[in-house]
Amino acid sequence: MKLYLLNYADDRFGYKGGRFLKNQARLNESAQNQGINHIVSWTWPKLAATSFYAEHKEYLDKNRFENGAVWKPFIVQQLLQEIEQEDIIFYYDCGAYTINRPVSILIDLCLRNGGTLFHEWGEKNLKYTKRDAFVYMDCDSPRYHNAVALQNTWFLLQKNEFAEKFVSEWLRYNLDERIASYVKPNTCGLPDLLGFVENRGDQSIFTNLSIKYRICTFQGAGGIKNRQVDNFVDSLSLRSRGQRFITNTKIQAKSWLGRSAYQVRMRGKPLKFSIGEISVNLYPYGGAVRQMWCGNDAKRAVIKSLLSLTHQDSSIVEVGANVGLLSTFLAKKLGGGRICAIEPDPELCFHLKKNLELNDCSERVVVVQKAVSEQSGQATLQQNRVWHDPFNTIGKPIDENCRIVGLREVSVSHLVDILESQQFTKPDMLIIDASGAELPILKGAIPLLSSDSSPIVIYNCIHVACLGFGYQPMEIQDLMRHYGYRLFRLVTGQKLSELPSDCNHEGFIYGFKNNRLPESDNIQFLYLPKQAEANSEDISEPANKTE
């Protein structure tokens, strides 16, 4: 019995900087260091020389997002035809991966499992498999929808009759663009399932077939950690399993205590929160209030900083107001100032108004029930279950904290149009916490950003949420700097440190123009020396939408 490492590298499309060939060389070297002597490496020229390419040239000339990495089952099938019965294929993608652990434990698991070793992604299959894939593979049932999605970054497969059948089906389905494409719209006439993010091509097919044949799969280190095979191997040790059990138990116990205490308070009077001299009472509804109750220090620090930037006559706009945690605190400090609180979810708007009434702030806050973007019209708001509502989104629900339970059509407007209708044409401060919609919102507010009286802008940059709207987090910084803003991150509740231009910071980012830098004893600014800007490194704070 022999073990064959199999991989493929193709830098034609420049994906991930075109580093796959270099990664392939590093992977092969690490495999040899672990005693793997049989290595089969494919590249684009080798694939293009096959009769398979000649037969499917148009499909294979497309990038992997269009053909679902159809080359993967093909090269596995080719190697199966060349090796002896009971030999094992160890396939591994050419990402930035290496093999630094003995592979004997992987071989043993593969043999004990009937010739397969597949690892799990950890989330439901419906999140990463489009409806066409379910329908055209005859898998459109809850058994497939709710099963755990797999990753095939790497896997072990022993040559036998079943393996040949499995890979033959995998390739056949992967040649169907309706099933394999990441980007091709559904043609079956049915909508994607609630919580769907994107199709994963070969991986979606791989998962459905594993469910079909009831293959036993392995949790390993869990999620993205499993992509590095060393993490999977380490997770199998007793010490690692014990540490993971203790960590998970602590997390679950803390979460249970928080939920239990919160539920007890839900039966009684509103909750009281104090920051400095400002105190508010809030009804125990919504994830934002629950986070405060459970001791979210990052959220308290943000509120403290915003209170320091607020004056009695401030005009403030909050996009993504949720149930009014922030609007209520700020409204308590206002005298003659006003707040425009914008929230698309009708249930959250209802509780926002109730909290404002509870704190006698209704006259200082106008509530607008709309979504905000760079395009006006209608959008589908994906609503999360109770306590996960801060992750509601009109983008793709990519964040791992999303727990989608409903869809609702909502009205969408430009921010400038909303402010004109509410006579908020010159706000002093704009706060955006909108589950990844920050860039579309700001693009729809260019007249505001470019004006002589442009506001202070504070936005929450959650990297994975940005991806749900199809953009990179740094694009927001680029836009803000283009319109003359200097950007800062929160160090403490009263200290802001300027961000260098190459700092991909995650969390709340504060934008000021030079003419709007506040002169206050309550806020300290740490400015970035121009000569040091290029060499500075980010000291990241945790994102504030944590569950």
N, C-alpha and C positions, 0 to 999 in steps of 0.2 A: 504493500500500500504506500503510495507516494502523495505528498502534499504539494499542490501547485498554487503559487500566488499568481493571480490574474488581475490586470489593470489596463486602463485605457487613458491616454492623454491627447488632448486636442486643443491647441491654442488659437485656432482660426478666428474665433469670435471675440477674443480679448476678454472673456468673462473672468472675473476675479484677477484682472491685470495680466492675463495670459501667462500664468505661472505653472500650468499643469505639467509641462514637460520636465521642469526643474523638480517639481514635487514628486513626479514619478521616479526620477533618479534617486531622490532621498529615500523614498519608500522602499525601493528595491534594495538599496544599501542596508537599510535597517533590517529588512527581511533576511538578508544574507547573514547578518550578525546574529540572528536568532536561529540560524541553521536551516533556513528555507533555501534549498539549492535549485528548485525547479520554478523558474519565474517566466511567465509569459506576458510580455508587455506589448500592447497594441498602440499604434498611433494612427493619425489620419491617413498618411500615405499607404500604410498597410491595409487599412479598411477600404480605401478607394481602389485598391487593386483586386478586390474580391468580386466574384460573380454576383454576390448579394448586393453590392453597391450598384453594379451595372443594372440590376433588375429594379432597384428602388432608388435610383439616383436622385430624382426630384425630392423625395422625402428625406433622404439622408443629407442632402445639401442644406436643409433647414437647420436652425439651431435647436438645441435640446429642449427649449421651451415649446417649440412647435411639434417636434417629433417624439417628445417624451423620452429622450435618451435611448432610442430604439437599438443603438449599437450594443447596449449592455446585455440584453438577453441573447443577442446574436453571438457575441464573442464567448459567452458562457456555453452556448450550444456548440460552437465550433470546438472548444476545448473538450467538452464532453465526448465528442465524436473521436477525439484523438487519444484520450487517456484510457487506461485499463479499468475494468470493473473494480469497484471499491476504492479507487483513488479518490482523493478529496480536492475540490477546488476551493481556494480561499480568495474570494473576490474582494478587492478594496479600491474605492475611489481614489483619485489622485488629487485630493484636497491637501491641506497642510498636515498630513498624517504620517506617522511612523509607527513601527512595531518594536516595542522595547521590553516586551515580556515574553517568556517562553510560551510557545503556542500549543504545548502538549495538552494543557487544560481545555483549550478550544477543540482540539481533535477529539478528546475524550467525551466532551459534551455532545459533539456532533454524532459520534458513534452511538452513545447512549440514547440519543433522541431519534434514532432511526435514519440518520444520514443528513440531518438538517440542523443548522444553528442560525436562527434568525433573531434579531433583537428588536425591541419595541421602541416606538417613539413616545408613547405614554398618553396620547390624546385620542379622542374618538375618530374613527375612520371617516365619518361624514364631514369632518373639518377639512380634510385634505383630499377628498375624492368627489369629483363633480357628478352630477346626476347621470349624464351620458355614460360614464364608466360603470355605474351601478346597473343601468338599464341594459346596455348592450353586452354586458358580461353576465346578464341574468342573475344579478346580485342585489336587486332593489328591494331589500327587506330589512327589518330592524336587526336581524342577526348580523348583517354586514355593516349597516349604518353605525351601530353602537359598539362594535368591536374595537379593540385597540389598534391604532395604526402602527405599521412597522416602518423601520428605516432599512434601506439596503445599501447604506454607505459601505458596509462590508457584510459578508455572510459566508458561511461554510456550507458546501453541498457535496455529498458523496455520490459518485456515479453509480446509479442503479436504474432499474426500469422506471421507478416513480420519478426520479430526478429528470430523466429525459422527457417524460410526459409533461412534468411541471414546466420545464423551460420551453418546450415546444408551444404550450398554451400561452406562456408569458410573451414569447415573441410574436405569436399570431395576434394577440390582443394589442400589443405595442405597435403593430403595423397599421392599426385602425386609428386614424388621426382623431376621430370623434372621441375615442377613449383616452388616448395618450397625450394629446396636446394640453399644455398648461393654459393656452390663450384662446383656443377655438371655442366659440359659444356653444351651448347645448343645442342639440337638434332634436331631442326626444320629445319635446313639447312639455316637459315637466320642469319646475323650478328646482334649483339647488336646495338642499336641506338646510334647515335653520342652524346657523353657526358655521356654514361653509366659508372657507378662506380662499383656498386655491387648490387646483388639481396638481398632483405631484407625479403625473406621467407613469414611468416604469414602476415607481414606488407604490402608487395607488393600485396598479394591476397586481403587483407582487403581494400586497396586503390582501386583496380580494381572493386571490388564489390560495393563499395560506389559510384564510378563513374557510374557503370552500373545502379544502382537504384536511381541515382540523389539525393543522400542524401546531405542535407545542412550541411556543415562542418564549423568549427570556427578557425579563425586565432590565436586568443588568444595573448599570449606574443610573439609568433613567434619562429620557429626553435626549437633549443635544450632547450630553456627556458621553453617550454610547458611541458617538461617531469616532471617538478615539478609542481604539480597541484596548489600549492599556487600562483605561478607566473601567471597561467592562470586566476585564480580568481581575482587576483589583477589587471590584465589587463582590466577587465570588468568595473572597477570603472571609473567615469567621470574624476577624477583627473589624473588617470594613462593614460587614453586615450588622455587627453589634453596635458600632458607632452610628450607622444609619438608623437603626432602630431607636437608639437613645435620642438622637436629634429629632426624629419624626415624632417621638412620644412627647418631647418637650414642646414642640411646636403645636401639636394637637391639644395638649393640656392647656397651654396658654390661650389658644383660640377658644377652647371650650369654656374656660373660666370667663373670658371676655364676653362670649355670646350669652352665657348663663346670666351673668350680672346685668348685661344689657337687656335681656328678655325680662328680668325681674323689674327693671326700671320702666320698661315699656308698659307695665301694668299700672304704673303710678303716675306721678306728676312729671312735668318736663324736666330735662336735664339742665343743670347750670354749669356754664363754663366761664372762666375768667382768664384774661390775659392783661397783665398790668392793671390799670384802673378800670378797664372795660369788662363788664360782665353781661352775658346774654343767657337767655333761656331758650332751649330748642326742644321741639318734640322729638322723641326717639324714633325717627324714621329716616332711612337713607344711609348709604355707605359712608358719606362724608362725616355725618354725626357719629356714626359708630366708630370710625377711625379715631376721632377725637376722644371718644369715651374710652377706647382701648389704649390710649396713650401714644398717639402718633406725634412724636416730638418734632419731626420735620415740618408737619403741617402747622403746628403751633408757632414754629420759628418764622414761617412764611407770613402768617397772619400778623405776628408781632412787627415784622419789617414793613408790611403794608400799612399798618396803623401808624407807624412812624412817618410814612410818606404822605399821610392823609391830614388835611387841614379842615377846619370847620366849614369852609366854603368850597371845598373840593367838588368837582364834577367828575364822577367815576362811572366807567362802563365795565361790567363784568359779563363776559361771554362764557357760558357753561356754569351758570349759577347754582345748579343742583337744587338743594333744599334751602339754600340761603345762609349757609354757615359763614361764609366770608362777607356777603352783603350785609348781614345783620350786624356783625362786629363793626364794619366800617360805618354803617348808618348810625350806630350808637355814638360815634365820635363827631358826626356832622352837626353843624348848626344850620346854616343857610344853604349848604350844599345838597346835591342830589345824586342818586345812583340809578343807572339803567341796568337792570338785571335781566339777562337774556338766557332762556332755557327752553329747548324744544320739547322736552317730555312733559305732557300735560299733568301726569301724576306728581312729578317733582315740582312743577309750577304751583300746583295746589298746596303742597306742603311748604313751599317757599313763601307763599302769601300768608299761610297760617303762622309761620315763624315770625314774619314781619309784624303781623297783628299782635302776636304774643308780646313782642318787645316794643310796641308803640312806635314802629318805624315805617308804617305803611305810607305815610305822607311824604317821606323822603326817598322812597324807592318806587320806581315804575317797573313793572314786570312785563316783559315781552316774551310771548310763547312762539318762538321761531328758531329754526336752525340758521346758521350763518355760514356763507361760503363765498367764493368768487363768482358763482353762477346763481342766478335767481331761478325759482321754480319749485319743484317737489323733490323730496328725497325719502328714502326708507331709513327710519331710525331703528336700529337693532337694540332692543331693550334687554337688559340683563335681569337676572333674578334678584330678589331682595338682598340688599347690602352690597351688591356688585354694580349698582347703578352708576357709580363714577366712570365705569367703562362703557357706558352706552355710546354708540357711534353711528355715524352715517357712512363710515368707510368700512373696510374689511375688519372683522373682529379678530385680529391677529393676537392681541395680548392674551397671555395664558390665563389671566384672571377673568376673561370674558365667560359668561354663562348665559348665553342668549336664550330667552324664553318667549320673545314676542317681537313682531314687526309692526311698525306704525308709519303711515305716510305723514310727513310733516312738511310745512311750508318753509322754503329757504329764501333768504334775501341777502343782498350785500349789506355789510355793516353800515356803510355810509347812508344807505337808504333808510335803515332802521333809525339811525340817530337823527336824521333830518325829520322823520315823522314824529319823533319824540322830543324835538327841539334840544338835542344834545350835540349840536354841531361842533362845539369846541371843548371836548372833555379834557380834563387835566391828567387822567390816568386811565389806561386801557388794560384790563386783566383778562387773559385768555387761558382757559383750562378746558380744552374741548376734545380730549381723547384722540389727538392726532390731526385734528382739523385746523391747527394753528396756521399753517402756511396758506391754505385756501382762504381762510378768514382774512389774513393780512394782505393777500393779493387783492381781495375785494375792498380793501380799505386804503389803497394807495393814495387817494386824495388827502386822506387824514395824515398819513405818514409823511407826505411831502410838503405839507402846509407849514407856514411860518409858526403856527401855534400847535404843532404836533404834540401829542400827549406822551407822557411816560408810558412805556409798554412793558408789561410783565406777562410772560407766557410760560407755560409748563411744557417742556420738551421731553416727551417720553419716546425713546428711540423706536421701539417696536410699534408704537401707535402711529408714528410717522409713516412707517412702511405700509400700514394699512390704507394710506392714502396715496401710495406710490411715489414718495419722495424721500430724500435723505435728510437727516436732521440738520446738517450744516447749511442746507438751502435756506433755512429760516434766518440763520445768522448772516448769510450773504445778502439776503433781501434787506434786513435791518441796517446793515452797514452801508449798503448802497444808498439808503436815504439818510445817512448821516448819524446813525445811532451808535453810541458806545455801549458795549454789553458787559454786564457784570453777573457774577454768581453770588449766592448768599453764603457767607462764611459763618456768621452767627445771626441772631435776630436783629442786630444793629450794625452789622459790618458787611459791606459789599466789596468783592474783589474783581477787578477788571479781567475779562477773558482775552487771551491772545487769539489771534485770527485762526490758528490751527487747532483750537481746543473744541473738541466735540463733546461739550458738556451735556449731562443728562440731569434734568430737574428744572426748577424755576430759573429763568433767565430774565434779568432786569435791563431794559433798554432806555437810555437817556440821551438826548441831544445836549450839546454843551450849554445851550441857553436854558435848559430845563434841569440841570443838575441842582438838586435842592441844597440850600444852605441851612443845615439843621444840626443841632447838637445831638440829635437822636440817631443819626445815621453817619457812619464813618465810611469813606470811600478809599479803597486801596487801588491807586492808579497804576497802570502797567507802564514801566519805562519803555519808550519806543525802541531803544536799542536791544532790549531783552525780549521783546515780544516774540520774535521768531523762535527763540529757544525755550520758551516757558512751557511747562507741562501742566495739564489739568489735574486738579485734586477734586475728584468727583464726589458729589453728595448723592445719597440715594434719591431716586425719584419719589415724588410725594404721593403718587397714586399707588399705594402699596396695599396689598390685601393680607 
